[in-house]
Amino acid sequence: MAPKGLIAGNWKMNGLRASVAEIEDLKARMAATPVACDVLVCPPATLICSFVKAAQGSAISIGGQDCHAALNGAHTGDISAQMLADLGCSHVIVGHSERRADHGESDADVQAKAAAALSQGLVAIICVGETEAERDDGRTIDVVTSQIRGSFPDGATADNTVIAYEPVWAIGTGRTPTPADVAETHAAIRAELVALMGEQGNRTRILYGGSVKPSNASELLTVANVNGALVGGASLKAEDFWGIISACQ
Ligand code: PEP
């Protein structure tokens, strides 16, 4: 049986205190209409507390966008997995391509962050994806499977680990791979997970991310081995995010 879908919103460096209204709006929509998938919102660290509070009594989970590999210490500006768990987060995104590119994070860094997340009872959403040049060279599957092997923490299970496949060239650009391309890459990711985890690999969620919006969500979410979506821009407004959540069957 396919794993239950997960629609996760990555707010990136967006949102101010007034943005809690979007969570209240989403909560009202979810109270009025049952949804078939799990729903997660990952706001910037500044909004985690207020979003956790606003989401209370709903099925909306709140997560972080990154964590340090250490649980505490002299790391100015960083946030640890322990701190996220303490605030009421259930998940944390690690290895987003913007972190890999802007902060030079390697697979080993991502693996250490994912391990820290698991040690604190958080679900690690490990992001992988090829650049446009890698895709043009026909290296998508090599790049993605190698990132998974390099970023995969010890102790990963179907319950504590999610893979998000996000082609770098599709993030925030309005461009998406064809459903056939998504199917091919997700099948390769599934095979890699089974090689790494045995039977649990069949139950581990694989999300697609990159320019998902209400108008293309149904097409992308019904591709084989797509178990949900990681959504950037279209997660910022409850109405758009709801359009994607509703498309997840
Ligand atoms: C993302 O950055 O995780 C993402 C998928 O962004 P967007 O949906 O805006 O392409």
Residues whose N, C-alpha, C, O or C-beta is under 5 A from the ligand:
A	BS01	PEP	N10 A170 I171 G172 T173 G209 G210 S211 V212 L230 V231 G232 G233 A234
